[in-house]
Amino acid sequence: MILEKLKALLSQQFQIDEEQINPETRLIEDLGADSLDVVDLAEVVEDEFDIEISDDMIENIHTVGDIVKCISELSGSFGGEGDVD
């Protein structure tokens, strides 16, 4: 569920087909994001999932899977069914 929502957000922000996004997708190398894009994405994710991502967490986000893990931990659904798939 988290991954599917995130794929929709990433698809919209980076004009890329959702089918091309998976947990291993790298934000900078695969999506062409720069550091400002990552910060903007963090803000969108915070709004969408009603969480607050610290600057330290943002610095450690490199893949879509990293974002899913961050959302899961902050929303209290870590390890929940369907988080990554």
Number of C-alpha atoms within 10 A of each C-alpha: 13 18 21 17 14 24 21 15 17 21 17 12 15 14 10 14 12 15 9 11 21 17 16 12 16 18 22 14 11 12 18 10 16 12 12 9 15 17 16 13 20 21 14 16 21 15 11 12 15 12 17 16 17 9 10 8 13 17 11 11 18 16 19 21 19 19 24 24 21 20 24 19 13 16 13 10 14 15 11 11 9 11 17 18 11
